[in-house]
């Protein structure tokens, strides 16, 4: 991105990227995500693997 700013004539601008943690916040969120995947047709073997079994 800094390269693009230099090309645009703005070399002195500083950017900071702040990423939110994309992982589920708690066990309920994890299980809900796994249920949604199951409903969408993800194989049980893959769901169990993602659940740590």
VEXRO-38198 format. One record per residue: residue in one letter; y, x, z of N, C-alpha, C, CB in turn. Coordinates in nm, 4 decimals. Glycine has a CB too. Example, Ala and Ser with C-alpha at 12.3 -4.5 7.8 and 13.67 -1.06 7.14 Angstrom:
# residues 2
  resn   n.north    n.east      n.up  ca.north   ca.east     ca.up   c.north    c.east      c.up  cb.north   cb.east     cb.up
     a   -0.5690    1.3190    0.7800   -0.4500    1.2300    0.7800   -0.3300    1.3200    0.7800   -0.4473    1.1308    0.9046
     s   -0.2250    1.2850    0.7080   -0.1060    1.3670    0.7140    0.0030    1.2900    0.7870   -0.0598    1.4084    0.5725
This chain:
# residues 53
  resn   n.north    n.east      n.up  ca.north   ca.east     ca.up   c.north    c.east      c.up  cb.north   cb.east     cb.up
     x   -0.1177    0.0815    0.0000    0.0000    0.0000    0.0000    0.1251    0.0867    0.0000   -0.0008   -0.0932    0.1188
     x    0.1199    0.1998    0.0698    0.2376    0.2871    0.0720    0.2696    0.3382   -0.0686    0.2151    0.4058    0.1680
     x    0.1674    0.3579   -0.1496    0.1891    0.4019   -0.2872    0.2674    0.2952   -0.3644    0.0539    0.4315   -0.3572
     x    0.2293    0.1693   -0.3468    0.2989    0.0601   -0.4144    0.4439    0.0510   -0.3683    0.2271   -0.0728   -0.3892
     x    0.4676    0.0736   -0.2415    0.6054    0.0709   -0.1908    0.6879    0.1847   -0.2512    0.6064    0.0808   -0.0366
     x    0.6270    0.3013   -0.2654    0.6993    0.4131   -0.3284    0.7336    0.3798   -0.4727    0.6156    0.5428   -0.3226
     x    0.6393    0.3185   -0.5442    0.6656    0.2809   -0.6831    0.7772    0.1775   -0.6921    0.5384    0.2266   -0.7487
     x    0.7872    0.0926   -0.5900    0.8891   -0.0117   -0.5885    1.0234    0.0405   -0.5372    0.8426   -0.1284   -0.5027
     x    1.0284    0.1709   -0.5056    1.1532    0.2296   -0.4575    1.1799    0.2048   -0.3108    1.2668    0.1771   -0.5366
     x    1.0753    0.1783   -0.2328    1.0894    0.1532   -0.0890    1.0009    0.2492   -0.0089    1.0532    0.0063   -0.0557
     x    1.0212    0.3804   -0.0203    0.9302    0.4747    0.0439    0.9435    0.4825    0.1957    0.9518    0.6096   -0.0132
     x    1.0516    0.4297    0.2525    1.0741    0.4438    0.3960    1.0183    0.3278    0.4789    1.2209    0.4570    0.4221
     x    0.9578    0.2301    0.4153    0.9017    0.1168    0.4879    0.7643    0.1551    0.5425    0.8918   -0.0086    0.3964
     x    0.7418    0.1233    0.6678    0.6134    0.1513    0.7322    0.5401    0.0203    0.7573    0.6334    0.2293    0.8652
     x    0.4148    0.0139    0.7190    0.3340   -0.1060    0.7378    0.2247   -0.0793    0.8409    0.2722   -0.1521    0.6038
     x    0.1947   -0.1816    0.9197    0.0862   -0.1737    1.0167   -0.0059   -0.2922    0.9921    0.1403   -0.1729    1.1643
     x   -0.1342   -0.2656    0.9764   -0.2324   -0.3713    0.9571   -0.2957   -0.4034    1.0909   -0.3400   -0.3304    0.8533
     x   -0.2965   -0.5302    1.1261   -0.3591   -0.5741    1.2508   -0.4677   -0.6740    1.2158   -0.2544   -0.6367    1.3492
     x   -0.5906   -0.6362    1.2420   -0.7056   -0.7206    1.2098   -0.7539   -0.7909    1.3356   -0.8198   -0.6372    1.1469
     x   -0.7822   -0.9194    1.3236   -0.8457   -0.9912    1.4330   -0.9950   -0.9635    1.4293   -0.8171   -1.1434    1.4246
     x   -1.0569   -0.9661    1.5461   -1.2004   -0.9452    1.5544   -1.2708   -1.0649    1.4886   -1.2461   -0.9270    1.7034
     x   -1.3461   -1.0421    1.3788   -1.4100   -1.1530    1.3086   -1.5385   -1.2025    1.3741   -1.4393   -1.1124    1.1686
     x   -1.5862   -1.1301    1.4744   -1.7115   -1.1706    1.5374   -1.6896   -1.2930    1.6265   -1.7707   -1.0543    1.6197
     x   -1.7922   -1.3746    1.6387   -1.7800   -1.4939    1.7233   -1.7419   -1.4572    1.8666   -1.9113   -1.5730    1.7229
     x   -1.6654   -1.5441    1.9293   -1.6128   -1.5150    2.0621   -1.7170   -1.5312    2.1724   -1.4953   -1.6041    2.0907
     x   -1.8156   -1.6178    2.1536   -1.9133   -1.6392    2.2595   -2.0478   -1.6808    2.2003   -1.8630   -1.7457    2.3586
     x   -2.1449   -1.6966    2.2873   -2.2813   -1.7294    2.2436   -2.2864   -1.8641    2.1711   -2.3764   -1.7316    2.3639
     x   -2.2077   -1.9592    2.2157   -2.2058   -2.0905    2.1496   -2.1613   -2.0766    2.0041   -2.1120   -2.1882    2.2251
     x   -2.0587   -1.9935    1.9793   -2.0118   -1.9709    1.8426   -2.1205   -1.9041    1.7580   -1.8843   -1.8844    1.8432
     x   -2.1911   -1.8098    1.8182   -2.2994   -1.7414    1.7462   -2.4057   -1.8428    1.7041   -2.3628   -1.6297    1.8344
     x   -2.4468   -1.9266    1.7976   -2.5506   -2.0258    1.7679   -2.5027   -2.1286    1.6659   -2.5944   -2.0965    1.8961
     x   -2.3771   -2.1680    1.6751   -2.3225   -2.2628    1.5782   -2.3222   -2.2023    1.4378   -2.1799   -2.3048    1.6185
     x   -2.2845   -2.0752    1.4282   -2.2862   -2.0072    1.2973   -2.4275   -2.0010    1.2405   -2.2285   -1.8647    1.3096
     x   -2.5246   -1.9746    1.3263   -2.6637   -1.9693    1.2808   -2.7121   -2.1070    1.2364   -2.7544   -1.9149    1.3921
     x   -2.6719   -2.2126    1.3076   -2.7096   -2.3480    1.2692   -2.6506   -2.3848    1.1336   -2.6643   -2.4480    1.3754
     x   -2.5268   -2.3479    1.1123   -2.4615   -2.3757    0.9842   -2.5352   -2.3038    0.8710   -2.3124   -2.3322    0.9881
     x   -2.5725   -2.1789    0.8948   -2.6462   -2.1040    0.7928   -2.7792   -2.1719    0.7629   -2.6695   -1.9584    0.8382
     x   -2.8463   -2.2180    0.8682   -2.9732   -2.2892    0.8477   -2.9514   -2.4135    0.7620   -3.0365   -2.3283    0.9832
     x   -2.8476   -2.4898    0.7946   -2.8164   -2.6112    0.7199   -2.7834   -2.5822    0.5741   -2.7009   -2.6837    0.7848
     x   -2.7310   -2.4628    0.5483   -2.6971   -2.4233    0.4115   -2.8172   -2.3672    0.3349   -2.5859   -2.3203    0.4140
     x   -2.9304   -2.3515    0.4055   -3.0515   -2.3084    0.3378   -3.0883   -2.1629    0.3545   -3.0388   -2.3363    0.1968
     x   -3.0231   -2.0935    0.4465   -3.0603   -1.9538    0.4725   -3.2009   -1.9545    0.5337   -2.9555   -1.8820    0.5687
     x   -3.2898   -1.8672    0.4849   -3.4274   -1.8648    0.5355   -3.4327   -1.8382    0.6863   -3.5084   -1.7585    0.4616
     x   -3.5294   -1.9021    0.7529   -3.5449   -1.8881    0.8981   -3.5625   -1.7413    0.9379   -3.6650   -1.9708    0.9471
     x   -3.6345   -1.6651    0.8566   -3.6561   -1.5233    0.8876   -3.5228   -1.4485    0.8976   -3.7456   -1.4579    0.7803
     x   -3.4311   -1.4763    0.8078   -3.2993   -1.4114    0.8099   -3.2186   -1.4558    0.9303   -3.2221   -1.4420    0.6813
     x   -3.2238   -1.5845    0.9614   -3.1498   -1.6367    1.0766   -3.2000   -1.5739    1.2050   -3.1619   -1.7895    1.0845
     x   -3.3326   -1.5642    1.2202   -3.3897   -1.5015    1.3398   -3.3507   -1.3546    1.3485   -3.5423   -1.5153    1.3398
     x   -3.3477   -1.2863    1.2348   -3.3078   -1.1454    1.2332   -3.1638   -1.1311    1.2814   -3.3234   -1.0857    1.0912
     x   -3.0756   -1.2181    1.2306   -2.9352   -1.2127    1.2707   -2.9173   -1.2486    1.4182   -2.8520   -1.3068    1.1838
     x   -3.0090   -1.3312    1.4712   -3.0015   -1.3703    1.6108   -3.0571   -1.2628    1.7029   -3.0756   -1.4998    1.6324
     x   -3.1178   -1.1598    1.6445   -3.1678   -1.0489    1.7236   -3.3142   -1.0590    1.7603   -3.0887   -1.0372    1.8461
     x   -3.3877   -1.1469    1.6928   -3.5301   -1.1607    1.7201   -3.6131   -1.0817    1.6231   -3.5709   -1.3051    1.7158
